[in-house]
């Protein structure tokens, strides 16, 4: 059963950047509760602005997607794959929405592989006007969060984008939490691995 101050202590986990008193938890019993609490906090954080990268060589399509998704985060637009990668190297994106067919050598599937390998927490939604079962399977196996066909169902896209952003927060929070549990935070290294603690 969750203790009265459990939610506050989880909030402190976010606010104090992993200054979590790990010894105060019995993770065997509380880990699932902990992740449930993180999910609730994630929903609260959805009101905060995240960066969303839209990649399409059609300015009109970019404008439409930008208008639909602008309330979910800060929109950044790229018109080809090379520009998208250059922008991604300088920014952190919670969500990437890319067309499958792009000008140049870097198409949507190449971008999907790039983000999956280098920025795994980022959710990728692939859009195409040339849908085939083979392409859809390749996209999902390569790590796409979802796969949509043109003309895009705007309501469905927005709903999927909201879920993808929630997944991004949960994934990032889980990664930080597991890092804390394993003693990979600076606090864990300073305290848990200090000579004084080893002598206790």
C-alpha positions in Angstrom: 0.0 0.0 0.0 1.3 3.5 -0.9 2.5 5.5 2.2 1.0 9.0 2.7 4.1 10.8 1.6 4.9 8.4 -1.3 3.7 10.8 -4.0 5.6 13.7 -2.5 8.8 11.7 -2.4 8.4 10.7 -6.0 7.8 14.4 -6.9 11.1 15.2 -5.1 12.7 12.6 -7.4 11.9 14.9 -10.3 12.6 18.2 -8.6 15.9 17.4 -7.0 17.3 15.6 -10.1 17.8 12.1 -8.6 18.6 13.0 -5.0 16.4 10.1 -4.2 17.0 8.3 -0.9 17.1 4.8 -2.5 17.5 3.0 0.8 14.1 4.2 2.0 12.4 1.9 -0.6 11.8 -1.8 -0.8 12.0 -2.0 -4.6 10.8 -5.6 -4.7 7.5 -4.5 -3.3 7.2 -0.9 -4.4 8.7 -0.8 -7.9 5.4 -1.3 -9.8 3.7 1.3 -7.5 6.6 3.6 -8.2 6.2 3.3 -11.9 2.5 4.0 -11.5 3.2 7.2 -9.7 5.7 8.2 -12.4 2.9 7.7 -15.0 0.6 10.0 -13.0 3.3 12.6 -12.8 4.0 12.2 -16.5 0.4 13.1 -17.3 0.8 16.3 -15.2 4.0 17.1 -17.1 2.3 16.9 -20.5 1.3 20.5 -20.1 4.9 21.5 -20.3 6.3 22.3 -23.7 8.4 19.7 -25.5 10.0 20.0 -28.9 8.4 18.2 -31.8 10.3 17.8 -35.1 8.2 17.7 -38.3 10.1 16.5 -41.4 8.4 16.8 -44.8 9.4 18.5 -48.1 5.8 19.8 -48.6 5.5 23.2 -46.8 1.7 23.0 -46.8 1.8 19.6 -45.1 4.3 21.0 -42.5 2.0 23.9 -41.9 -1.0 21.6 -41.4 0.8 19.3 -39.0 2.3 22.3 -37.1 -1.1 23.8 -36.6 -2.6 20.6 -35.3 0.3 19.8 -32.9 1.4 23.3 -31.8 -0.6 23.0 -28.5 1.4 19.9 -27.6 4.9 21.4 -27.9 7.3 23.6 -29.6 7.3 22.8 -33.4 10.5 22.7 -35.4 10.4 22.0 -39.1 12.9 20.4 -41.5 12.4 19.8 -45.2 14.9 17.0 -45.8 16.6 14.2 -43.9 20.1 15.8 -43.8 18.7 19.0 -42.2 16.7 17.0 -39.7 19.8 15.2 -38.5 21.7 18.4 -38.2 18.9 20.0 -36.2 18.6 16.9 -34.0 22.3 17.1 -33.1 21.7 20.5 -31.5 18.3 19.9 -29.9 16.4 17.3 -27.8 13.1 16.1 -29.3 10.4 14.2 -27.6 8.6 13.4 -30.8 9.6 13.2 -34.5 7.0 13.0 -37.3 8.6 12.3 -40.7 7.4 11.6 -44.2 8.8 8.4 -45.7 9.8 9.9 -49.0 12.2 12.8 -48.7 14.6 14.6 -51.1 18.2 13.6 -50.9 19.9 10.4 -49.7 18.3 10.3 -46.2 14.6 9.1 -46.3 12.2 8.5 -43.5 13.4 5.0 -42.8 17.0 6.2 -42.5 15.9 8.9 -40.1 14.0 6.3 -38.1 17.1 4.1 -37.8 19.2 7.2 -36.8 16.9 8.2 -34.0 16.3 4.6 -32.8 20.1 4.1 -32.5 21.1 7.5 -31.2 18.1 8.9 -29.3 16.0 5.9 -28.3 13.7 7.8 -26.0 12.4 9.9 -28.9 9.1 8.5 -30.4 9.0 8.4 -34.2 5.8 8.6 -36.3 6.2 7.8 -39.9 3.8 9.2 -42.6 3.6 8.1 -46.2 1.5 8.3 -49.3 2.9 5.1 -50.6 1.7 2.6 -48.1 2.5 -1.1 -48.4 2.4 -3.9 -45.9 6.2 -4.5 -46.4 7.0 -0.8 -45.7 4.7 -0.8 -42.6 6.4 -3.9 -41.2 9.8 -2.5 -41.8 8.9 0.8 -40.1 7.6 -0.9 -37.0 10.5 -3.4 -36.8 12.9 -0.4 -37.1 11.3 1.2 -34.0 8.5 3.5 -35.3 6.0 4.4 -32.6 3.3 4.4 -35.3 2.7 4.5 -39.0 0.2 6.7 -40.8 -0.9 7.0 -44.4 -1.8 10.1 -46.4 -4.2 11.8 -46.3 -3.5 12.0 -42.6 -6.4 11.6 -40.2 -5.7 14.7 -38.1 -7.7 13.5 -35.0 -5.9 10.2 -35.0 -2.5 11.9 -35.5 -3.1 14.1 -32.5 -4.2 11.3 -30.3 -1.2 9.2 -31.3 1.1 12.2 -30.7 -0.3 12.7 -27.2 0.4 9.0 -26.4 3.8 9.2 -27.9 4.7 12.1 -25.7 3.5 10.3 -22.6 5.7 7.3 -23.6 8.7 9.6 -24.0 8.3 11.0 -20.5 7.8 7.5 -19.0 10.8 6.1 -20.9 13.0 9.0 -19.8 11.8 8.8 -16.2 12.4 5.0 -16.1 15.9 5.4 -17.4 16.8 8.0 -14.8 15.2 5.9 -12.0 17.0 2.7 -13.0 20.2 4.7 -13.1 19.6 5.9 -9.6 18.9 2.3 -8.4 22.1 1.0 -9.9 24.1 3.8 -8.2 25.0 5.5 -11.5 24.1 8.9 -10.3 26.7 11.3 -9.0 25.0 11.1 -5.6 25.2 7.4 -5.5 28.9 7.5 -6.5 29.7 10.2 -3.9 27.9 8.5 -1.0 27.4 4.8 -1.7 31.0 4.3 -3.0 32.8 6.6 -0.6 35.4 5.2 1.8 33.3 6.3 4.8 30.3 4.3 3.5 32.4 1.2 2.8 33.6 1.3 6.4 30.0 1.3 7.8 
